Amino acid sequence: MSNFSLSPTAGFSLNHQNPTKTSPYHYHHQPLSFSSSINSIFAPLNFSASTHKALPRNLSLTCRHSDYFEPQQSQQQPQGKLYGVSSPKVFVGYSIYKGKAALTIEPRSPEFSPINSGAFKLSKEGMVLLQFAPAAGVRQYDWSRKQVFSLSVTEMGSIISLGAKDSCEFFHDPNKGRSDEGKVRKVLKVEPLPDGSGHFFNLSVQNKLINLDENIYIPVTKAEFAVLVSAFNFVVPYLLGWHTAANSFKPEDTSRSNNANPRSGAELEWNR
């Protein structure tokens, strides 16, 4: 913003001041002023006496910026987003509560290991953890006595494919391949209810190391079983790590791999 004033007594002055907000970049300057004799400026000009009296005696120019210009703050990053930081871990599950027991189902993520190229490969598939807790009273469960059973992706497929009258059975030995092999035995049976209203989930655990023999069963209705099947169908690709691979697919990676091995088995199969 510029202000001009012309006065026979006070002289001619020009004041220039920028508005408070101009551009993202601001500079702080000290006031700049200069003056010179009117005679030295206008002497070469041939003015009449009346004109000379109307002219100002001093000419001054003042340019002043605000004394407190500050750079505009950069825009803040949107809330709820993390840049350069991994997303927080989230725990989810599905629980079924019945009179004699409770059952919770929770997914466990797959594991990856780095390779020499800097990429990662799947080292361990994810699974679903079943936790059975016996009842300790009305709507009370003793989770200190819980028994766990981990379902692999293939075992989940067996449950997904069960019909209304079908059953399946899984056997686990947590110490398989170790010196304590055979001393802990876990058997999970999924069998149809006699009235066709759902399935029984029955977990029996025999632990000779602590002299434990536990049997926990819980009925699962058709609706609850349908929720389990839907959850299993959704989470299986994630337990296999396929979502991670799909998110990393890039056109240049595909062309690079094809050029590196033009007669790969995948290409031969694709060209059949």
Rosetta blueprint (number, residue, H / E / L):
1 M L
2 S E
3 N E
4 F E
5 S E
6 L E
7 S E
8 P L
9 T L
10 A L
11 G E
12 F E
13 S E
14 L E
15 N E
16 H E
17 Q L
18 N L
19 P L
20 T L
21 K L
22 T L
23 S L
24 P L
25 Y L
26 H L
27 Y L
28 H L
29 H L
30 Q L
31 P L
32 L E
33 S E
34 F E
35 S E
36 S E
37 S E
38 I H
39 N H
40 S H
41 I H
42 F H
43 A L
44 P L
45 L L
46 N L
47 F L
48 S L
49 A H
50 S H
51 T H
52 H H
53 K H
54 A H
55 L L
56 P L
57 R L
58 N E
59 L E
60 S E
61 L E
62 T E
63 C E
64 R L
65 H L
66 S L
67 D L
68 Y L
69 F L
70 E L
71 P L
72 Q L
73 Q L
74 S L
75 Q L
76 Q L
77 Q L
78 P L
79 Q L
80 G L
81 K L
82 L L
83 Y L
84 G L
85 V L
86 S L
87 S L
88 P L
89 K L
90 V L
91 F L
92 V L
93 G L
94 Y E
95 S E
96 I E
97 Y E
98 K L
99 G L
100 K L
101 A E
102 A E
103 L E
104 T E
105 I E
106 E E
107 P E
108 R E
109 S L
110 P L
111 E E
112 F E
113 S E
114 P E
115 I L
116 N L
117 S L
118 G L
119 A L
120 F E
121 K E
122 L E
123 S E
124 K E
125 E L
126 G L
127 M E
128 V E
129 L E
130 L E
131 Q E
132 F E
133 A E
134 P E
135 A E
136 A E
137 G E
138 V L
139 R L
140 Q E
141 Y E
142 D L
143 W H
144 S H
145 R H
146 K L
147 Q E
148 V E
149 F E
150 S E
151 L E
152 S L
153 V H
154 T H
155 E H
156 M H
157 G H
158 S H
159 I H
160 I H
161 S L
162 L L
163 G L
164 A L
165 K L
166 D L
167 S L
168 C E
169 E E
170 F E
171 F E
172 H E
173 D L
174 P L
175 N L
176 K L
177 G L
178 R L
179 S L
180 D L
181 E L
182 G L
183 K L
184 V E
185 R E
186 K E
187 V E
188 L E
189 K E
190 V E
191 E E
192 P E
193 L L
194 P L
195 D L
196 G L
197 S L
198 G E
199 H E
200 F E
201 F E
202 N E
203 L E
204 S E
205 V E
206 Q E
207 N E
208 K L
209 L L
210 I L
211 N L
212 L E
213 D E
214 E E
215 N E
216 I E
217 Y E
218 I E
219 P E
220 V E
221 T E
222 K H
223 A H
224 E H
225 F H
226 A H
227 V H
228 L H
229 V H
230 S H
231 A H
232 F H
233 N H
234 F H
235 V H
236 V H
237 P H
238 Y H
239 L H
240 L L
241 G L
242 W H
243 H H
244 T H
245 A H
246 A H
247 N H
248 S H
249 F L
250 K L
251 P H
252 E H
253 D H
254 T H
255 S H
256 R H
257 S H
258 N H
259 N H
260 A H
261 N L
262 P L
263 R L
264 S L
265 G H
266 A H
267 E H
268 L H
269 E H
270 W H
271 N L
272 R L
